[in-house]
Amino acid sequence: MIPGFTLELILYSTALGLVSIGLAGLVLSHHLFRIVLALVIAEAGANLMLVLAGYRWDAVAPILTTLGEQPQMVDPVPQAMVLTAIVIGVGIQALAVSILIRIRQRYHTLDRNEVAELMDAEIAATAGTARDVSQEAPLGERPIPPITDDAVQVRGGRS
Amino acid sequence: MNEHLVLTIALPLLGAFLLPIIMRSSLAMGVWIGPVILGYGCWILANLWLHGNEQPFSIAIGGFAPPLGINLYVDAMALLFAFATQLLGLIFWPFRLDQDTPKRQALMLLLVASSTGLALSGDLFNLYVFYELVAVSTFGLIAASSSSAAYVATIRYLILSGIGSVLTLFGIALIYAQTGTLNLAHLAQLAPDQLNNDLGLAAFLAILIGIGVKAELFPVNTWVPEVYATAASRLSAFLAGLVSKLSMLIILRLLLLIFHQPEATQVILILGILGVISGEFAAWRAKDMRRMLAFSSIGQLGVIFIAVALPDERGVLAVLALSLHHMLIKSGLFMLADHWGGSLERLRGIATTSPLAAGLFVLFALSLVGMPPLPGFWAKFTLITELAGQTDPLYMIGLLVFLLATVIEASYLFRVAAKMYQTKPTDIVRSNSPDSGSLSLTTASLFGAGLIAATVMVSPLGDGLQAIAVQAQDVDLYIQTVLQQPLGEGQ
């Protein structure tokens, strides 16, 4: 092993790395299912961080096997917490996937932007208002719409 | 008697578990379970409030004394918010009968139980678990309105909330790695030595952004307009009125007890200012009532964040006053939105057809803007005097932005009010269904009556809130109460 790179350092940077990869995936992905997967990765990182928080390198698992003299034990509290966090995480992921299935059934797409556009349109239709101009689509074919002949006439004609 | 308080969390959880089973066999019995449980919870809390000796106390769960065991910490502030949770849960109870009733009522019980837990818990990880429970039950309730837009709003909220919980968990791990404890009182004891550094600040920022998702903190509040526009109005009222305040309460507690770095309050102040600006301008542009209320709620929560950043107990007083005021007003306004529904254009001339509703809107709008006799004025006045007393220029910017926001707020609220009192109705507005329309109007009147009662009793209310603020600010009292307790008193 390269000197200076202890196992502890590697594990801590893995935890940070997993969270970073997850957050990057959340921002960069366009498919909603990939975004959920990115969330899973980020959660794994946070859980690893929590395990590391109470881990001792010179100790054994915190299970009472003999009475009397006990060897050094790992802190059991973070491990209990990680179990809770994993259970919560899995529950939320299952819920997310089930909602994704419903969205896919209704809108036939899981692209982040398309889905958001459809949702905006539906909210505006329910409320009975004209919807705001989409942030994604430009106003015309070109960023600056070409000057039409009518507009030219109104402005006093071409010189 | 004090230990009965645990029932306000335990009974709704039990009820949420049993409700779908009982409703399958007997619907007539099932529909009473939720209201009875919440009513009993209100009774317990009101009793504690009236007969308690005003001293905070702590309940050790399972008989393990803190810091080893998990405890509930009950002071006046926690009691107040727990009571508000149970009462609003009762007022916004989803009793509409259809095939989804058991699920919806079970989720609502779960939401009330976990919200009460948020108000009372004295353990950081326990808070995280309750926070996630709130999240999960909220997702279910939003999706329960079964429109496609609601599903999309749910998934987008879920993803944002997921980022929040990852960050919160990360922050908790950092704190545990540094101190080896998660009990808030124990942390408050250790914080000056061990968390008053960069690591503590990093942990605080992670938790702030994480919890801030539900408190509608500036960069992580994009879910607000979508969710409030697609979810049932009664749920939006509960989320905007209560859940956001509870998240704010956690941030306030953490700030008071553990994180004393000046950078922490600065970050909150800046994010609060940005929230005010973005929320109020977006509300000004909104064309339908629900989105207007959602954006205005972001702005109002930004104002409360500015108050959270204030240093002493006057700041806590401002937070409490603004929170309670916003809780009343926003719940009432969302009920009015439920009564009318839809675009602001349809409200033209509404005052001739439903004068009571229009009158209530004007009353709420006046108080939200801060008209002198109404409670909104006193809440805002406390904040302004406090902000003006600070020397840091950042607080001056906060004050300026706050005043600007008030002007914008007055502009869009009275634009709507003026529309209502135009003489020529262009279109007769129908509420979604005659039944739900009159019910939501009754609920809105209830909040209007509460507002007027608060106006009359503004001076005793102010004194009461002052006492609560002083108690909440007392860190030594918190540590003493939780850690000096003999083992096994909770049994």
Interface residues (C-beta under 8 A of the other chain):
Chain A: V19 G22 L23 L26 L32 I35 V36 L39 A42 E43 G45 A46 N47 M49 L50 L52 A53 G54 D75 V77 P78 M81 T84 A85 I88 G91 I92 L95 A96 I99 L100 R102 I103 R106 Y107 V115 A116 L118 M119 E122 I123 A124 T126 A127 G128 T129 A130
Chain B: F125 Y128 V129 E132 A135 V136 F139 G140 A143 S147 S148 A149 Y151 V152 A153 T154 I155 R156 L158 I159 G162 I163 S165 V166 L167 L169 F170 I172 A173 L174 Y176 A177 G180 L182 E226 A229 T230 K287 D288 M289 R290 R291 G341 G342 S343 L344 E345 R346
